[in-house]
Amino acid sequence: MDLNLVVLGGRLAAPPEIRQFEQGGRLARYLVTVRSEEPHRRVDVVPVVLWDPPDDLLDAEPAPGRSVWVAGAVQRRFWSGPEGRRSRLEVVAEQVCLRSGPGSPEAGE
């Protein structure tokens, strides 16, 4: 059985980028930083896209450093550029939840 499921808990690295398309659809792009301690300390920045985000998520105007949960799937996206054919992995989110409370800048950290 194959399974493509990603759950991330991290912080926003930058304000989200919102794109509005002529057909009426919207796309939100997030950069989420995820810290790991084992086996070695590191910070990964994971690109996340969310199609047609709910209005309340867009109205929140989350700032860098805001805690966030993401659930979705990994997808490899391909495109052609001046350097030739390129690709990158990104998470296509089914859900993005902005967190508040202990550990969030909104909680007075």
Phi, psi and omega per residue, in radians:
M1 nan 2.331 3.068
D2 -1.655 2.577 3.126
L3 -2.535 2.220 3.099
N4 -2.119 1.609 -3.093
L5 -2.403 2.243 3.138
V6 -2.208 2.339 2.999
V7 -2.250 2.139 -3.139
L8 -2.103 2.451 2.955
G9 -2.197 2.059 -3.087
G10 -2.823 -2.645 -3.137
R11 -2.304 2.626 3.100
L12 -1.238 2.301 3.124
A13 -1.518 -0.370 -3.082
A14 -2.734 2.842 3.039
P15 -1.075 2.575 3.133
P16 -1.150 2.608 3.046
E17 -1.750 2.181 -3.119
I18 -1.942 2.246 3.080
R19 -2.047 2.368 3.097
Q20 -1.945 2.259 -3.118
F21 -1.771 2.703 -3.110
E22 -0.986 -0.591 -3.118
Q23 -1.319 -0.077 3.093
G24 1.816 -0.211 3.127
G25 -1.297 2.764 3.103
R26 -2.246 2.692 3.108
L27 -2.387 2.242 3.047
A28 -1.896 2.284 3.085
R29 -1.969 2.264 3.134
Y30 -2.139 2.631 2.917
L31 -2.004 2.050 -3.069
V32 -1.940 2.182 3.061
T33 -1.583 2.349 3.134
V34 -2.224 2.143 -3.131
R35 -1.659 2.431 3.083
S36 -2.221 2.508 3.099
E37 -1.861 -0.511 -3.056
E38 -2.064 2.455 -0.031
P39 -1.346 -0.336 3.092
H40 -2.359 2.600 3.122
R41 -1.196 2.250 3.103
R42 -2.781 2.885 3.055
V43 -2.209 2.179 3.076
D44 -1.869 2.487 3.046
V45 -1.922 2.073 -3.024
V46 -1.945 2.128 3.051
P47 -1.298 2.373 -3.106
V48 -2.286 2.359 3.034
V49 -2.106 2.498 3.095
L50 -2.306 2.021 3.121
W51 -1.406 2.405 3.109
D52 0.837 1.061 3.139
P53 -1.116 2.592 3.114
P54 -1.156 2.644 -3.101
D55 -1.010 -0.675 -3.095
D56 -1.130 -0.535 3.091
L57 -1.237 -0.668 3.118
L58 -1.258 -0.636 -3.130
D59 -1.193 -0.383 -3.093
A60 -1.192 -0.409 -3.115
E61 0.777 1.093 -3.079
P62 -1.148 2.419 -3.122
A63 -1.666 2.772 3.042
P64 -0.957 2.469 -3.115
G65 1.676 -0.245 3.137
R66 -1.179 2.350 3.108
S67 -1.242 2.495 -3.062
V68 -2.573 2.549 2.978
W69 -1.971 2.434 3.119
V70 -2.302 2.355 3.012
A71 -2.229 2.315 -3.117
G72 -3.123 -2.578 -3.093
A73 -2.425 2.677 3.088
V74 -1.419 2.435 3.081
Q75 -2.463 2.450 3.022
R76 -1.704 2.206 -3.131
R77 -1.880 2.380 -3.123
F78 -2.011 2.561 3.029
W79 -2.741 2.871 3.099
S80 -1.889 2.397 3.124
G81 -2.392 -3.051 3.127
P82 -1.019 -0.500 3.140
E83 -1.508 0.014 -3.107
G84 1.869 -2.811 -3.118
R85 -1.277 2.308 -3.104
R86 -2.266 2.860 3.080
S87 -2.671 2.856 3.013
R88 -2.737 2.693 3.055
L89 -1.557 2.473 3.047
E90 -2.567 2.817 3.070
V91 -1.688 2.183 3.017
V92 -1.642 1.897 -3.005
A93 -1.399 2.465 2.925
E94 -1.635 -0.503 -3.112
Q95 -2.620 2.408 3.023
V96 -2.239 2.189 -3.137
C97 -2.134 2.121 3.040
L98 -1.390 2.277 -3.099
R99 -1.724 2.585 2.978
S100 -2.341 2.903 -3.088
G101 2.029 -2.841 -3.116
P102 -0.983 2.289 3.115
G103 1.666 -0.140 3.125
S104 -1.771 2.508 3.101
P105 -0.986 -0.544 -3.125
E106 -1.172 -0.329 -3.113
A107 -1.595 0.099 3.105
G108 1.493 0.518 3.133
E109 -1.099 nan nan
